[in-house]
Amino acid sequence: MIYQEVFKIVGKWGDAVEKREKHNGLDHEQKARGNAGMLEGITEYWLCVGGANVDVQGVTSARLLPGTSNPGEVHQAAGGVARNVAENLGWLGEEVQLFALVGEDADGEWLRQVTANSGVATHGMLRIAGKSTGRYLAIRDRDGELYTAVADMELNEEWPAEIVQQGLKRLPQAAGLFLDANLPVEVMRAFLAEARKLDKKIIVDPVSVKKAEKWKGLLEGVHILVASIDELEVLGGQSLHSYNDVEVCAKKLVAEGIHQVMVICGEAGLWLCTAHEEKWLAAPTMPIRESAGDAFAAGIIYAQNKALSLAEQAAFGVALAEMRTKGNGRYDIDVLLARKDYYAAKERQILDRE
């Protein structure tokens, strides 16, 4: 696909929102009102590009029985990896822009409003006529374990040229780029190439085992890769039978051009490595998966301008993931800092990894 057109935004840009240091006294409704034009003239914001969809979760109240109706509860929430990451950054008071596709429907308008309420600039959430907003339907047992899921993401199979060009035009002023794999490969390639040319930090998320395939051949020059063991197996092109295999595979990816690899390894913790440093960090008591995993990525981004060690960066991610599992909404920065220090102190305190 050749992207030739430039997306024209109708109307004037609103005033820029106040910077993070005023976050504790900021009314998020006020922040959202200036949302359509926020960040004009501000140089420190993250650009998040990728998926935005409606998550529908069905959770049984008893042991799940396949092939029949199960009593339980059904919940709806805003989802999509890039959208979730952007929202978490917004609740932290960070400046962030989201570029994603939604349908011209009630779901799309609801997603835009929910996302704007966190302070995220949503002018890049482009409505696509004749298309439905993406939906992810998950069925879980009473313990929260995923039984099956259906992802209706046809909307993301083709991105209009105008939104790609508008996103690329915002990169020069951005502090960095977060990219997920809910995109056509050619769109991923376009954003990666421009970010590399501008020497921007790039943080990526494979999203799933299947979508991890899209990243093959594209990861050189990426600043941080956040992945699960299963996703790492796909990216590294090898079977992983032990935590030693995880270490070797992650170091191989670093040798191939990724600056930092962070692997979420369940109860064993997190494996962190660069060309000069490698270590394990203890995991929280709650699993880092799905929305908590997206909060983890947001915590990593939040740590980027703070000149922190590898372990402290990951500890910010773990702390935010933990806080996300306990509630949604504006984060208490003091609590985040305290939990970050708690997890950073647990460096190398891990379970048996053999």
N, C-alpha and C positions, 0 to 999 in steps of 0.2 A: 504494500500500500504506500502511495506517495502522499505525504502530507504537505499541501500547498497553501491552504487558506489560513488566515489568522482570525481567531475568534474575537469578535467585537463586543465589548461589554456595553450595554445600554444604560445610560444614567451616570451620575457622578459617583466617584468613590466617596465613601463616608470617612469620617475622621478615624485616625488610627486609635486603637485601644491603648490604655495605659500599660506600661511594662510590668513585668512580673513582681517587682518589689512593692507595687501597690495592690497586688492581688488580694490580700486578706481583707481589704476594705472595698473590693470591687463588686458591684451588683452584676451578676451574670446576665440578667435581662438587659441591662444597659449595654453590656458588652455585645450581646447578640444583635441589638438594634443597629449597631454600626457595622455589623458583620459583612454585609455585601461589599464593603470597600475597605475593610480593615487591613492594616499592614502597609498601606501605601506610604512610602518614605521610611519604613522601618526595615533595617537591614538584617536583624537577627530573628529569623523565623525558620521553621522546618517545613519543607514541602513533602506532603504524604500523598502518594499516588497508588491507586489500586482499588480494592473492593469496598463496596458499601451495599449492604443488603439487610433484609428483615430476617431475624432469627426466630423460628418457632420451635419451642422445646416441649415435648410431651414426656412427662415423668410419671411412671407408674407408682402407685401407693403400696403395692405388694410385689412379690416376685414376678418378673415379667414372663408371661406365657405366650410364646409365638403362635401365630395362626388363629388368634382369637382377640376379642376386645378386652382391654385391660383398664381397670379403673385408675384414675390418677388426675394430674393437673396439667394444663396447657398454658404456657407462658409465651409472650411475644416480647422481643427486645431488638434494639438496633444492633446491627452486626456488620461484618466485613473487616478484614484485618487492618487495612490502611485506615478505614474510618475509626475503628476502635483505638488504634494507636494515636490518631489525631485527637480524638475525644479525651483520652487520658492526658495528653499533653495540655489540652485546653483546661482541664480541671486542675492542672498543676499551675496554671497561670502563664504558661508558655505561649509564644506567638506561633501559630501554625496555620497552614493552608492545606485544604484537602481537594484533590482532583479525583473525581470518581463519577460513574454514570448511575443515574436513576431513571426509572420510567416516568412517563407523564401520567401519573396515577396518584391515588391517595397515599399509597405506601411511600412513594418517592417524596411527596411533600412532607409527610410525617418524618421521614429520615432526615431531610434537610433541616427541619425545625429542631428535632432532638439534638442533632449535631451542632447546630448554631447555638443552642442553649449552653453548651460547654465553653463557648467562646471561639470555636473554630471558624475560620473564614470559609464559607461554603459556596462562593461564587463559582468555583470550579466543579461543583456537583451539577453536571449538565443533564437536563431532562431530555430524554430521547423519545420523540413522538412515535406512537404505535408500538412501543415496547413496554413490558411489565418490569417493575423493579425486581431485582434478584431476591430470591427467598431460599433460606436454608432450613430444612425441616429435620429435626433430630428426635429420635425416640430413645429414652434412657430408662434403665431400671431404677428402683427406689434408692440405690446407692450412688446414682449418678453416672454409672458406667454406660457408655454409648452402645446401643444395640444395633441400630442402623440409622442412616441419614440419607436425605435426598437433597441435592443442590441444584436449584433452577437458576443458572447463571448465564443463560443465553445472551443476556444484555451485554456482557463483557467480551463477547467473541469478536466484536469489531468496534474500535474506538474511532469516532469522527475526527477528521483532520484538525478541526478547529480547536478542540479541547487539548489535543496533543501539543499543538503550537502554542496555545496560551500557557500551558504548563511549562514548556521549555523556556518561554519568555520570562517566567518567574524565577528560574534557577539562578541567574546572576546575583540576585539580591538575597538568596537563601543561605542559611547557615549550613544546610545539608539536605539530603534527599533520603526519604524512606520509601522503599519500593516493595510491593508484594507481587506474587505471581498470579493474581487475578486479572491478568492483562494478556493481550496478544503478544507473542514473542517480539514482533517488530516494534511494538510500543515500548516494551521493556528495553530493547536495544537502543532505541532513540533517546530515552531518558538517561540510560547509563552512559552513552557516548557523550552527551552534552555535559553531564555532571563530571565525567572524567576530564573533559576538555577544560572545564572551569575549576578543576581541582577541588571539588566539593566532597565532603564526607558522604559516603553512601552506605546505608544500613539496609539489609535485605532480609526478607522472611520467605521461605519456600512455600508456606501456607499448608501444603499437604504432600503426602508421598507422591501422588500422581502429578501434581503441579511442580514438584521439585525438578522434574525432568526438563522444564523450561529453562532452568538456570545453567544447564550444561553448556560450557563454552562462553559464558557471560560473566563469570565471577572475578576475573582478573581485575585488580584495582579496587575491589569492594573493600570498604573499611571494616565493617562488621557483618558477619553472617550469624544469625540466630537460628538454630535448627534443633529438631528432635533427633533421637538416635535413628529412627526409621528414615527420616529425611536425609540425614547425613550419609546413610548407606547408599541412597540413590545418587547423591551428589559426588560421593567418593568412588562410586562404581565398584564397590566390594561388599561382601557379606561381613557383618559385624557380630561376632560370637561372644565377645568379652569386652570389658571396659578398657582393657589394653588395646583391643582393636579400635575402639572409639578414639583413643588418644592418637594412635598411629594415623588413622584416617584424617582426623582434624589437622594434624601436623602436615600431612600431605597436601591438604587444601591451602594451608598457609604457604607452603613452599611453591605452590602454583600461582600465588599472587594475591590471596586474601590477607588483609592485615591482622584481623582478629576473628577467631571462631569461638562461639559460645554454644555448647551443646547441652541441652536439657536432658538429664539422665535419670529422671524419676527420683526414687528414694536415695539413690547414690549421690545426688547433688548435681552440680554443673561442672563440666570440663571446660576450662578456659585456656586458650593458647594464642600466642603470637610467635613471631620468629625469634624473640628473645626471652619469652616468659611463658610458663605453663603451670597450671595449678588446678586443684579442685576446690569448690566452694559448696558448703552444705546447702541442701534444699530446705524450703519451708515445710511445715507440717502439712500444708495443703498442696495438692499437685499443681504444677505450673502447666496449664493446658487451656486451650481455647481462649476465652476472654481474659483469663489470668495470664496466658502466654502473650497476648497482645499488650497487656499492661507491663509485662516484663520488658518487652521491646521498647515501650515508651519510657520506662525507667532508665534504660541504657541511653536513649537519646537525651534525656534530661541531664545525664551525667557528663555529656560530651564537652560542654564548655567549662567544666569545673576542674580540669587538669588532675583527674583522679587516677589511682592505680587500677590495674585490670580487675582486681578483686573488688575494689570499691565500686567500680562501674556496675559489675554484676550484682553487687549487694543492693544497689539502688533498684535494679530490675526486680530482684527477689522481693524486696520490701514493698514495692509498688504492686507486684502481683498478689502478695499476701493481703494488702489493703483492699485491692479490687475484689477479692473473694468475700470480703466482709461488708461490702456496700458500694454503691455508685454515687457519684457526685463530687463536689469540690473536695480536694485532698487537704489535710492538715499537714503543712510542710514540716512542722516540728516533729510530728509523729513519724513522718517519712524519714527524716534525718536520724531519729532515734533507732528506728528499725533497720536502717541502712548500716549504722554502726554495729548493731547487734549481729547482723549477718556477716559483715566484713570481719568481725572478730572470730568467726567460725571457720575461717580459711583452713583448709586441709582436715577439718573434723568431718570425716565421711564414714560411710558404712563400708563393709567388705566389698571390694569392687571386682573380685576375681570371678 
